[in-house]
Amino acid sequence: MFRAGQRIGVAVSGGADSVCLLEVLRELAEGWRLGLTVLHLDHGLRGEESRRDAEFVAEMAARLGLPAIVRRAELAGAAGNLEEAGREARLEFFREAMACGAVERVALGHTRRDQAETVLFRILRGAGTAGLAGIRPVTTEGIVRPLLEVGRGEVEEFLRARGVAWREDASNETRRFARNRIRHELMPQLAREWNPQIEETLAQMAEWARAEEAYWAEEVERIGRRNTEPDGSVVLDTTELRRLPEAAARRVVRRAIEQAKGDLRGVDFVHVEAVLALARRVSGNGAVQAAGVEVRRSFEWMRVARAGARAEPYCFRVKPPAAVAVPGTGRVIRLELLENLATTGMSDSVYNGEMGCLDWGRVAAPIRLRNWRPGDRFEPMSGTGPQKIKSLFQAARIPAWERAQWPVLTDGASVLWTRRFGVAAVAAPRASSRVVLRIREETSAVSGVKSESGMDERASKRV
């Protein structure tokens, strides 16, 4: 949880758990060379009582000779779930304290009772093992919970033995919040009628589930091949997904949603099963909306992306030599003029998906690089006659989401070149060509180029 010499923010509400945490860390700080800062967020929900809590914490920090950051958040008018709004406000406060360098980690005073209540709450909501893992002792964000295996009775005994005072939050007694109903009604009933050790049992369940999740996290990375796109979306191969055992397939889908969305809030069993049902189809298209993400199928692939994400059309006027970053693809189109075909060392039929050439003398400037549009027609060098590019997409099984940003090179109304399908017959180089335009595709990471393409016509008009 800690390294020697770290700056630690201690979240102190004024209640017994957080005051105990501060006392424990203060006793350990000298030997571990920890720099402590007290953090307190006044939610502004309990009027004068909230203000007195903030004063209590500030005075405690001053008495102990510790710096304190006390902030007020106005949540009284917050829409929706107040508990969730309060949680988000606290996390944002902690993130800001770490981001500005005031602290490197933030310690919270959650105890075994909090863990047990969290697990029970998630059982009631139908959580899988990821949810049953409960509260994490250490998170990737830098939040740590040193008292997570400590019982509430031990906390109070520790404070009384040292004569340390704390404040009681009256809102903890109200039955308005689900957490309080679990704490004051359901947990005591379960302890009386079912299992006197219910708190320890639920906490052990969380530890068990957490170990399971740690194993599966590594396993999913090994078995679940996913392609992450430059826009943050994730593409899954439905054929591979269908081959996986159901338990593994569910986790691969959850992981893809988490990567695309940033979290798994609101994602439950029914969403994952709907995505898997879409993958199990032998063929066809379709889409699933799932808690802030859209899962879309095209041919053998499924794309998981944030809901509402749409590709923006683009059109660049280009004057070779130029290098154009194609929006949303992580690709660069590089255009170079070469004196004659003989110096290139290529025949007029060369095109391998990464490079092609056209006869510059047969091109009517200005030329533009833009995204494919419905109705675009193109005659391949194979001489099969003009075809709609859409038909080429279908024959090559290009997923629907890749088409929107698909680059084509035009001079006026004629398509001279398009990705993968190469140079149009009308502009194909010949042995007599004096100057050729070489077109190469590169990844932007390799090229290191953002754009050197001349005027970006998105800023002025749609072309």
C-alpha positions, 0 to 999 in steps of 0.5 A, spaced: 500 500 500 505 504 501 512 506 499 517 509 504 517 516 503 510 517 500 506 523 501 499 520 503 492 523 503 488 520 509 480 521 508 477 523 514 470 524 515 470 525 523 467 518 524 470 513 528 473 509 522 477 514 519 479 517 525 482 510 527 485 510 520 489 517 521 491 515 528 494 508 526 498 511 520 500 517 524 503 512 529 506 508 523 508 515 519 515 516 523 518 509 522 515 508 514 517 516 513 510 517 510 508 524 509 501 525 512 495 530 509 488 530 512 483 530 506 476 532 508 470 533 503 464 537 506 458 534 502 453 540 504 447 535 506 447 536 513 447 543 514 450 545 521 452 538 523 456 538 516 460 544 518 461 542 525 464 535 522 469 540 518 471 544 523 472 538 528 477 535 522 481 541 521 482 542 529 484 535 529 489 536 524 492 542 527 492 539 533 497 533 530 501 538 526 498 535 520 496 539 513 489 539 511 485 540 505 478 541 507 473 542 501 465 543 500 461 540 495 454 542 494 450 536 493 443 538 496 441 539 489 444 534 486 439 529 481 439 522 482 442 518 487 445 522 493 449 516 495 452 515 488 453 523 487 457 523 494 461 518 492 463 521 485 464 527 489 469 524 494 473 520 488 474 527 484 476 530 490 481 525 491 483 524 484 485 532 484 489 531 490 493 526 487 493 530 480 496 536 483 501 533 487 499 534 494 499 527 495 501 520 492 496 516 495 489 516 498 487 512 504 480 511 506 477 508 512 473 502 510 473 496 515 470 489 514 463 491 516 463 496 510 466 490 505 460 485 508 455 490 507 458 491 500 458 484 498 451 483 501 448 489 497 451 486 490 448 479 491 441 482 492 443 486 485 445 480 482 452 481 481 457 476 478 464 474 481 467 481 479 462 484 483 462 479 489 470 481 490 467 487 493 471 493 495 479 493 493 484 494 498 488 497 493 486 500 486 490 502 480 487 510 481 492 510 488 486 509 493 488 504 499 484 501 504 488 499 510 483 497 515 479 493 510 480 486 514 479 490 521 472 489 525 468 495 527 469 493 534 476 493 534 476 500 531 472 503 537 476 499 542 483 502 539 480 509 540 477 508 547 484 505 549 487 512 547 482 517 549 481 519 542 474 522 540 470 522 534 463 524 531 457 520 529 454 522 523 446 522 524 445 520 517 448 513 518 441 512 522 436 514 517 433 508 513 433 513 507 439 510 504 439 502 502 446 502 505 443 503 512 437 499 511 442 493 510 447 495 516 441 496 521 436 491 519 438 486 514 445 484 517 443 484 524 437 479 522 442 475 518 446 474 524 441 472 529 437 467 524 442 465 520 449 466 521 452 469 527 459 470 523 455 473 517 460 479 517 466 475 516 463 470 512 461 475 507 468 478 507 471 472 506 467 471 500 470 478 497 477 475 498 475 469 495 472 472 489 478 477 488 483 472 487 478 469 482 478 475 478 485 476 479 486 469 475 481 471 470 484 478 468 490 474 466 487 469 463 482 473 459 488 477 456 491 471 454 485 468 450 481 473 448 484 477 442 481 484 441 483 489 437 483 496 440 482 502 435 485 509 435 478 511 437 478 507 443 473 502 440 474 494 441 473 489 435 472 482 437 472 476 432 465 472 433 468 466 430 473 466 436 468 468 441 463 462 439 469 457 440 470 460 448 467 456 454 461 460 456 465 463 462 471 465 458 466 468 453 462 472 458 469 475 461 472 477 454 465 481 453 465 484 459 473 486 458 471 489 451 466 493 454 470 496 460 476 498 455 471 501 450 467 505 456 472 506 461 468 502 466 463 497 467 457 501 471 450 499 469 453 493 465 449 487 468 448 480 466 442 481 461 447 486 457 453 481 456 448 475 454 445 480 449 452 481 446 453 474 446 447 472 443 449 477 437 456 473 436 452 466 436 449 468 430 452 464 424 452 471 420 448 477 419 448 484 422 445 487 428 446 492 434 446 492 442 445 498 446 448 496 453 449 501 459 453 507 455 456 503 449 453 500 442 455 493 440 455 493 433 456 486 428 458 486 421 460 480 418 464 476 423 466 482 427 463 486 433 465 493 434 464 495 442 464 503 442 461 508 446 454 510 445 453 516 440 460 516 437 460 517 430 465 518 425 466 525 422 467 526 414 473 529 412 476 532 405 483 534 404 486 538 398 492 535 397 498 537 393 504 532 393 509 531 396 504 531 402 502 526 408 495 526 411 493 523 417 486 520 416 482 522 422 480 516 426 484 511 423 491 511 426 493 511 418 497 516 414 497 517 407 503 519 404 504 522 397 510 522 393 512 525 386 517 520 382 520 522 376 519 516 372 517 509 372 523 506 371 526 509 377 521 506 382 523 499 380 516 497 380 511 495 374 505 498 373 501 493 376 504 494 383 499 495 389 500 490 395 495 494 400 500 499 402 503 502 396 500 504 389 502 508 383 498 512 378 500 516 372 501 524 374 500 526 367 493 523 367 490 526 373 487 533 373 489 537 379 487 539 384 486 532 388 483 531 394 483 525 399 476 524 403 472 519 406 468 514 402 461 516 400 455 512 398 455 512 390 462 512 389 464 508 383 471 505 381 474 501 376 480 497 378 486 496 374 483 488 373 479 491 368 472 488 370 469 495 369 466 500 374 463 498 380 460 501 386 466 501 392 460 499 396 460 492 392 467 492 393 466 492 400 461 487 400 466 482 396 472 484 401 467 483 407 469 490 410 466 491 416 461 497 416 464 501 421 471 501 417 467 504 411 465 511 414 473 513 414 475 509 408 480 514 404 479 515 397 483 520 392 479 524 387 480 529 382 473 532 381 468 526 380 473 521 379 476 516 384 483 515 382 485 510 388 482 507 394 485 504 400 486 496 399 483 496 392 488 500 389 489 505 383 483 506 378 484 503 371 483 510 368 490 513 372 494 507 372 501 508 370 504 506 363 511 505 361 511 511 357 509 515 364 514 521 365 512 522 372 508 518 377 504 519 384 506 514 389 501 513 394 503 509 401 499 507 407 503 508 414 501 507 421 501 514 424 506 511 430 511 509 424 510 516 420 510 520 426 506 525 421 500 529 423 498 532 417 502 536 412 496 536 407 495 543 405 488 546 406 483 542 411 476 543 407 472 541 413 474 548 416 470 551 411 465 547 407 463 540 406 466 538 399 
